[in-house]
Every structure is written in C-alpha cells, then in structure tokens.
C-alpha cells in the first residue's frame, strides 16, 4: 500500500526560508532554497557525495560539464563561504558496459593471438558486417513503419533516428562492398590492417557468438585492467581541467563485502527478496512501511507502477520475470558466464548498479548527508533508487545523525550538455572527448564556458558560446594588462618627480567614484554567489567593474613624468584588480597567487624558475643584438651614400625588435601616436599566435593579389598571342567590311560585304548607324593591335617567351605562398 501522507522535505535544524546566505537549486524542490548544513547554520562542515565515472571509455565533455559544475559550486562553498567540504566520489569499475567492453577487447586480442589466415579474417569480418547490416536494416524498417502512423508523437525525433539509421546502413553496405573487392593475400600487415579497420564489428560478433557463454572469461584481471586504464585517464582529465580531487575515491570492486552486508540488512528489514541467486528491491514493501518511492521524479498520475522495467533497472541486459513489481530493481545479480563474480550469501554474482553508491556513501558518510550530486540523467532511476535503498537500510532510525526518511538533504543535478542544440552522440558524429576538447581550448576556457551558464541548466556547446568565452577571456586579460601597465608607469612617473610637491595622494571625485564602484561590485558579486552560485551574474558584475576601471584610467591619462598632472592611484587600481582576481580564483579560473594583480596573466610554473640572473640573459641578448645590428647599419657605406635607405633599415630593425625579439620574451610593445611606446607583459604563446595570424593574413593577401595579377597576365598573353597570329585588322574583318577607303591603321569602312544568291560577294553602303558601329569595331581592333605593337617594340621579338617566363615566375611565387599558408 502507498504511504498514507505525501512525503515532505525535512529542513535541517536552524533552517529558515528567509536566510540571507547561500541558496542552492535542489532537485527535491525544483527551486532555489536556503542551504544549511545538517549540523545547523553555525556549522561549516559539509558532507558531499558525488556520483563518479563508470570507467569503460574515454571521458567526454558531457562529463566535463558535470564535474566542472560540481567543482565550481564546491570551490565557491569552500573558498568564498568558508565551508569545509568533505567530498566523496565513487568510481564504478563493476558495470555492464565495462564487462562488455573488456570482454570484447579480450576476445579480439585472443583472436589476433590465434594467428588467423587472411581468408579466415575476411570470413569473420563478413559475418560481423552482415550482423550489423541486418540490425540496421531492421531498425530502418521499424522506424519507416513508425512514421506511417497518423498520430505519431515526436515525429521529428523519429525522423532523425531514421536518417541516422539509414546512414549507418549505407556505411556498413559500403564496407561490405569494399571487403568483397579486396584482393586475397596472406601479408601479415594486410591481416592486421583488416582487423584494425573492422575491430568494433568483429569484437561484437565474437562476443555474440562465444563471449557471453564463455565460462573461462571470468578472471577479474580481464575486467579490472580495462577499468583501471580508463580510471587513470579520467583522473588525468580531471587534473587537466583543474578539478579538485575528492578526499575519498572508493571503487566498487574494493567495497564488495560492504555492499553484500548492506544488501543483507535490507533483506533482513523485509525490503528485498531473493530469487534464483539474484536479489531484488521490494518497492511495495518500502511504501507499505510509510516511505515514498521516487521522491526526485514522482510517478505520473494514475499510480507509480506503470513504469518501464528497463527504465527502473537502467541496465541493458537484466530483464527478469522474477520481479514482483515492474518498479523493483536488482540489488545483486546472479553470476553469468563471461562475467566476473564475487561470493555472497545468495551465491556468486555481482552488485546491481544502484546499490553500489548507497553502500559506499553509507560506509564513508553515514546515515545523513548534506549534498548528493550528479548529472541530470541520474535523477531517475539511479538517485531515486539510491534513496529507496538507504531508507530501507536505515529504517526505522530517526536522529540527528540518521534519518531513514531523508538520507540526503540537498540533491544537485547539473544540466546536460548539447552540441549546437543536439545531445552529444556518436551516431550524430558530435562526440567530443575531454582530451580532444583540450586540443582546441585551454582548461580555463572550458571552465569559463561552464561559468557563463547556470550550472543546473542545459549547457549549449556552440560556436557562439565558444566565441563568448574567448571574448570574455580577452576582456579579463586586457584589464589586468592595463592595470599592470598603469601601476608600473605611475611608479616610473613618481620616481621622475624629484619634489614631494610634484605628486599628490589626495583623492578626487574620480577616485571616490571608483572606490564606490569596487564596494558596490563586491556586494553585487556576493548576492550573485548567494543566489545558487550564479557565476554568470558574478562575472557580469566583474565586467562592469572593469569597465569602471577603464573609465578611471581614461580620466587619468598615461603619465609622462615630470612635475604636474594627477597620476592614477596605484593602491586603488590594485584594490580593484585584487578583488577581481580573488573571485576568479574562487571560480578556479586562476591559480592562487600572492600577487593578486598578476595571477590571471601568470602562465609559468614558479617552481621552474632558474638561478639568480638567468632570467635576464634573453633580454640582454636581445639588447646586444639590436645594438650590434644598429651600429652595423649606421657604419655601412650604404648609410653614407644613401642616408634615407639607412634610416628605413633602422626603422625595420625597430619593427623587428617590437614584433619578434620582444614578443619572444613575452613583452607586447605598442607604439603610440606621439612617437612614444608602451609595453605590457604577455604570454609569448599569445604573441606567437598573433604573429602567425598576421603572417597568415599578409601571405593570404599577397597570394590573392598575386593570383589576380597572374590571371590578368595570362589573359593578356593569350589575347596578345591571338592577335599576333592574325593576318591584320583589315584581313581579319574582310568578311564584314569592304576594303575600299580604309586600312589597318587609317580610315573607316563605308561598305559592308554581303553574299549574293549565286555565292559572289557584293559591297553595300553602310547606313549612318551601321557606319558608327563599324567605326567602334575597327577602333577596338586597332587598340588591340596597337597594344601588341607597343609590346613588341618595348620587349623585342622574343616578347612572348619573356612573358611566359614572367608568368612562370609569378606562378612559382604563388605556389610558394600557398605552401607557406598551409604551414601557417
């Protein structure tokens, strides 16, 4: 029977709906509610369990979205609000996906080791591809039939699935065609290539025909080695993204005894039943004891039993008629051939998916936790089933440390990630691993993308969002460069003013206004972070503050030294930069640094700095090189004979010092309109990319111009060559005009040529209109012949060969530029 009263969330002690502190979006409420630790509002201790990875393949950016979202919220809680978060994140290393992937990899390697002949491999590949083709053909047929239904829901989604299935069918048919045309051979390299090209289909075929029935494939090392490989890759990816490591990282395989004991207690409590070596959770018994099933995703009206059993189980290969209720799910799965197993009271087997987290979280956190997090897709069934298991395990305890009716106080579910509006999927060919994403974007840029959108909402990974990230990052970068430059130049100007009366520390209206803006920004950022860790809003407040700082710097022009003039207040600029850096550090966008004004610009590892004096060597070398080259130009004979050319050479030398020497040293030199220059620290890699882009733009412009010139030269050469091969203008137009009264270079035709019926020619006088048209035709022809005559006189009889050589030279230069562009 169902619970007699609807379940209501139980606030932690001291909780108030009017709290002015941190508020979080909790999935219990689907709303933002005040956060209070289980120990009360005065406690700073927070327990947090995060569902970790199932380590069967490389992590993708959907995983990055989930774990970065949790990391950002955790950092704000720890570094801004001062909570002491005890984070536990599990590693699922016993799972259907891992078993299938590992078993298939093992079978494929065993097949390779058997040294099959090329014909045997080809036969195996043919069988594997046919199985794939039959499956795809069946799906196409099924979806085609579904689209014929007049009242089909989600027609667009079904059509999209059909399009992908049709493409998959065409792909496998193309592979079958290519395989049938492949020549026979026993070259080991050809065999290896054939295996590599079709390893996915072959592994699936080997598994279908022997793997799942092979009683010998039960060695734990087969499955654990696969899991360890991808677990290592996952933690590597998390480190690359700057995700703080959890204090505890329990693996399922290391907690099997705890899981078995957990299931035994649930059985003893009467909330589970055993059938043929498997154990199932009893949802009806849970409800009969006064608990609510599916707290996070209540069942639709009409009763909670109308649930797809596969959805409740959420594992692909475990359907069973032994369940008493379709909502029931496996706590323990009886052993099968081709799978690892562990001993238990009910016989050998392995844990179900949901029990793993309940047992490990219970072992490490206990009967009540503050926060449980995961991706939105885990809300049901995984987290609902976790809650059911924990409530059954702790029933009927109710105390400050354990509440059998509310094991978790706050559920945080991060939103999905969509690629250009579509869910990420291998079938859509928009599947991006974290490692692939980091080849195009820095960890900071990916984190900044997460910060620019609410953590609980779907995140859109698109060109527009990526462009916004680059723009925002550049905005912060320029802000810190401007502050750093202003502080340095102010110090230099102060040093140049010898009298104390030449400087003033008095705050004027501009200083008072900026200080007020800094305080207002701090208050606004605090409000945003209290409001469900609204990082996008907090960053917007920082952007507004940076705008105010830029306005202030505009009001305090660049110091020129000497007496007079109000200088920027360095301490005020440092205050603004320090505040911005602190918030960026809280969000994980900069590393902690003693110098809060330069942390965002710091791309080096402080531990790698060299011995005293070594840092100056590159700068000294650049200075000496510039001096040597300048002296060489000034002392040359060319300088005495052509001072203007020498001056241009020296200016080019200065440009080289700005664009190359300084850039390599991480210094951006900017020329001002008054002939002065200023400099800023910059990442040498950024300057190198800018130089490369500038070189690419210049080369592309030159190539485009050269291509147009080449086309024009080829067109003119063809035109001139055609004219040179003609007998003369009058002979060329003999079929149009009578030769009387005009020649190649003089006169205008007065008569046209017409052919009589007998084939003879007759001269017919032109009308005034026809004579004007003839005049234009002749003048155009004479212009062309005159151009040819001019070229011949200027370039000689071999003008055509010279022009072909010129064109070949231009074409070679264009090809060289094209090759340069490809390298750039």
Secondary structure, 3 states (H helix, E strand, C coil): CCCCCCCCCCCCCCCCCCCCCCEEEECCCCEEEECCCCCCCCCCEEEEEECCCECCCCCEHHHHHHHHHHHHHHHHHHHHCCCEEEEEECEECCCHHHHHHHHHHHHHHHHHHCCCCHHHHHHHHHHHHHHHHHHHHHHHHHHHHHHCCCCCCCHHHHHHHHHHHHHHHHHHHHHHHHHHCCCCCCCHHHHHHHHHHCHHHHHHHHHHHCHHHCCCCCCHHHHHHHHHHHHHHHHHHHHHHCCCCCCECCEHHHCHHHHHHHHHHHHHCCCEEEECCEEEECHHHHHHCCCCCCCCCCCCCCCCCCCCHHHHHCCCCCCCCCCCCCCCCEEEEECCCCCCCECCCCCCEEECHHHHHHHHHHHHCCCCEEEEEEEHHHHHHHHHHHHHHHHHHHCCCECCCCECCCCEEEEEEECCEEECCEECCCCCCCCCEHHHHHHHCCHHHHHHHHHCCCCCCCEEECHHHHHHHHHHHHHHHHHHHHHHHHHHHHHHHHHHCCCHHHCCCCCCHHHHHHHHHHHHHHHHHHHHHHECCCHHHHHHHHHHHHHHHHHHHHHCCCCCCCCCCCCCCHHHHHHHHHHHHHHHHHCCCCCCCCCCCCHHHCCCCHHHCCCCCHHHHHHHHHHHHHHHHHHHHHCCHHHHHCHHHHHHHHHHHHHHHHHHHHHHCCEEEEECCCCCEEEEECCHHHHHHHHHHHHHHHHHHHHHHHHHHHHHHHHHHHHHHHHHCCCCHHHHCCCCECCCCCCCCCCCCCEEEEECCCCCEEEEECCHHHHHHHHHHHHHHHHHHHHHHHHHHHHCCCHHHHHHHHHHHHHHHHHHHHHHHHHC
